[in-house]
Amino acid sequence: MEKDYQIAGHRIRFEGDESWINAVTALDGFKPFEVEKDGTPAAYFVLTDESAPQLTESQYESGVDGFTDVFGRYQDGYLFVMTSPEGEKLSLWKEQDGNIIRFNGVLIPRMVRFALWIAFGLATVPLQTIPIHTSVIQYKGRTVLFLGESGTGKSTHTRLWRENIDGAVLLNDDSPMLRIVDGKPWMFGSPWSGKTPCYKSESYPLAACVRLSQAPYNKIHKLSIPQGYA
């Protein structure tokens, strides 16, 4: 079976048995990006029975809620392995210069969603496209990114824009795609939007990036007259 999706302007084709296609179509957020099968995709996401290659170099490890992730190199390219708290695994790997990403393992929705995010990043970085951890507003045909660590206030800022600025609309609340188009940065909606469902197959040029930081305390003081005037 096959199914095509277009994300950030790149066509991705899923190939595999019914369980693989159903696992993707069942995920919230992918429906707006589904397109009719046509042309040559930028990348193929293939479910396979073959065993994942052996990791030769671990480059990044993380863990959340009992799930563990390992990303690194194998002999011919890149490998990502995600393990559930029960020890079930989902692996994906890609040859160095290839455009086929192979998957093997359990199809737990949470694991599939994150693995597809990793896979899309691997497939499209050479195409000047990258997912950005940000909440992004679309306003008057352009976008503003709010960047910062989790809990800093990205979603709060975009909510305040929507509540107080007529015409401000959320494009994505967690992982939009930044792509260089004709030498200029554009932001694209994506199927990954964190805790706020916002899945839009739309794109707009980037106007600004706002880097947020949060002090460990609350403080207020009166400005001098020159400071207040400025």
Disulfide bonds with the S-S distance in Angstrom:
none
